[in-house]
Each structure stands twice: as C-alpha cells, then as structure tokens.
Amino acid sequence: ESPDDQIAEINLIMEQVSSHYSLIAPVLIRLKTCYNEIYSVKSTKEDNNEDAIKIAELNEKVKFLNRKNNLLKENEVNLNHSLCHLQTQIHTREALINEKTALIVSVLQEIPVSQDVSRKEFMVDWLNQKIKSGFDCSKELELLLNLPVNENNDKEASKNAIKENSGAQEH
C-alpha cells in the first residue's frame, strides 16, 4: 500500500472509533504516531527526490563548466603555440632586415666617388663579392641586372637631383 492509502485507512478507522474514544484512546495515540511517521517518511522522500534533482542539475552544470574550462585551456595552448611561431617569424625577419641593412650601409660606404665607374657596375660587382662571401643577395642582383643599361643615366640622375635640391632650397 502507498502512504496515501495508509493515511486514508487511518482516517477511516479514526472516524469509526471516535464514539468509543475512552476505550481506544491508546490505540488512537499509536495511530496518530504512525500517521506522523508515515507523513514524515513521505515528505523526506519528496525532499530527497527534489535534492536528487537539484544535485543532478548541479552536476550537469559542473560538467558543462569543466568542458568549457578544458576548451579554454586548449585555446590557451593553441594561442601560445601561435604566439611562439609568430615570435620566431618576427626574429627571423628582424635578422634578415638587419642583414640587409648592414649590406646597404656597407655598400653606401664603399660607393666610389669617381665618375669613371657607373653605380650599376659598382653595385653588380659589390653584390657578386657579397654572394661569394656567403650572403644571399641573389634577388637584389637579379633586380639590378634587370634595370635598363644607360651609362649616362647615372650622371644625368645625379645632375637632376642636384638641380632639384638647389631649386628646392631657393624656395
């Protein structure tokens, strides 16, 4: 029997014997005690069920938060790998820039003052020397060799630059 059926049966018995109360008072007290015990067991079961539901919901939330936390940790690891890769690329590019800058500075210091050698000839010779000494200047040499050949071009460009600079200073 369910607790509700038992409670209904107890209520029926109490109604039937209420006319003979003095004879059955101890029985009624015992019945009332049983009734209270049954009711408390029933409410405890309901409370336990509600608690179990709440615990299950909280466990689901904890699982969800753990999954989210694991994803965040995984993303952090991936971002750290990407950051390390980018830093490596930056250092590599900085080294290349520094190498090219050093080449440019050294070529500027070695440019002859004499007009007998064109700048293009000098640059080709200089780049060939650098390539022989281990520097990777093949792209620069290729670009320089693809420029049109005009011996007077260097001298005219120098004269035009001087005229433009002197004209700009007058204004």
Stockholm file with secondary structure:
# STOCKHOLM 1.0

chainA/1-171         ESPDDQIAEINLIMEQVSSHYSLIAPVLIRLKTCYNEIYSVKSTKEDNNEDAIKIAELNEKVKFLNRKNNLLKENEVNLNHSLCHLQTQIHTREALINEKTALIVSVLQEIPVSQDVSRKEFMVDWLNQKIKSGFDCSKELELLLNLPVNENNDKEASKNAIKENSGAQEH
#=GR chainA/1-171 SS CCHHHHHHHHHHHHHHHGGGHHHHHHHHHHHHHHHHHHHHHHHHHHHHHHHHHHHHHHHHHHHHHHHHHHHHHHHHHHHHHHHHHHHHHHHHHHHHHHHHHHHHHHHHHHCCSCSSSCHHHHHHHHHHHHHHTTCCCHHHHHHHHTSCCCHHHHHHHHHHHHHHHHHHHHC
#=GC SS_cons         CCHHHHHHHHHHHHHHHGGGHHHHHHHHHHHHHHHHHHHHHHHHHHHHHHHHHHHHHHHHHHHHHHHHHHHHHHHHHHHHHHHHHHHHHHHHHHHHHHHHHHHHHHHHHHCCSCSSSCHHHHHHHHHHHHHHTTCCCHHHHHHHHTSCCCHHHHHHHHHHHHHHHHHHHHC
//
